[in-house]
């Protein structure tokens, strides 16, 4: 189930805002379309992302897909579990098993927190997914 307090894009990314920070990931719908995720490329901490522009890629057994930032700002944290954990192998499959939790990708210090209002709320996103599935 898509979280009520997130905002969504037509590219199936989500952002959850807390103060001036936005946590970003891909939706449950997107991960199901991709299939088993095997690799993720994410930006470095300190990078700038721009709403609607590419910020990384996700590779599954089916395809490689671009990731598009839902918001603009500075990357302040990257989910290292997906790409390079301190111990063990990367676990990009967290995107499949927990896309709204441990499968988050980046945290952005928002350039304009008000810009999030232009993204879809959960009801609009679910309606969009339903229309896309037809």
N, C-alpha and C positions, 0 to 999 in steps of 0.2 A: 504494500500500500504506500502510495506517495505521501510523504509528510505534509501536513496542513500548513506548516509555517515556512516552508521553502518556497522559492520562486523558481520558475522554469523557463527554458528557452525552446524554440522550435528545433534546435539541434540536439535536444534531449540532455542538456546539462542542467544542473540545479545549483542554487546558491542558498545558503542559510546564513542570515545576517545576525550578528551579535555586536551591537555598538558600531564601530567603524571597521569591523572585520567581516569578511564573507568566506565561508567554507564552501568549496566547489567540488562537484563530482558529476558522474553521469547517472541518469535515472535507471530505475529497475527495468523499464521498457527497453532502454538502450542496451543494457547488458544482456538482456534476453535475445535481442536481435543480433548482437555480436557473437554470442556463444562463449565458449571458454576463453577467458582472457589469459594470455601467456606472457605479455610484455607491455610495459607502459613507459613512455618517454614524457617527462615532466620538466618544467623550467627550473632554473636554479633560484634559490632564495636571493632576493634583491632584484630579480628581473621585473620588468613592467609587463603587465598584460593589458590588452585593450578589448573592450566589449565587442563581441562579434568576430574577433580575430583569433587565429590559431595560437594555442599555447602548448600543444603537445600532441602525442598520438597514443592510441591504444591498439594493440595487436591481439587478435584472437586467432583461433584455429581457422576461422572463416575468412578474415579480412583484416586490413589495417585501416583504421578510421582516424580522422583528424578530430582533435578536441578544440572547441571554441569557447573562449571566455565569456561567461554571462555578464561580467562586470569588468570595469577598468580599475587598475590600481597596482600596487607593489606586492609581489609575492613575499610573504613573511614566513611561510612555513610550507614544506613539501612533505607528503606522506612517504617517508623513507621505507616503510614496510612494503610498499608496492615496487620500489626500485632498487634499494640498496640497504637492507637492514644491517644493524651492527653485528648481528650473529645470524648465521644460517643463510638460506637462499631467499631471494625476493619472493613475495607472495602476492602477485598481481591478481590472483584468483579471489582476493577479498572483494574486488569490484563485483564479482558474480555473487558471492555469498552474502555480502553486507554493503550494498551500494550507497546507502544513506548513513552508514555508521563507519566501520573500520575501513571501508573502501573509498573514503573521501580522498581527494587528490591534492589540492592546494588550499592554502588560506591566504587571502588577499586583504591588504589594508586598502579599503575602498577609496577611490579618488572622489567619488560623489555618492554617498549612501542613499540619496534620494533617487538616483537612477534605477535602483532596484524596483521601484514602483512600476516601471515600464515593462517588467517581465510578467509572465503569466502566473496567476495564483493556481492552486492545485485544481480547482474546478475547471478553469480555462485549459490547463494543460491536459487534464483527462479527456476533455471534449476534443482537443486537438489530436490526441493519440487515437481516439475512437474514429475520427474522420480520416486520419492517415491510414488506418487499418482497412478501410473500405476499398 
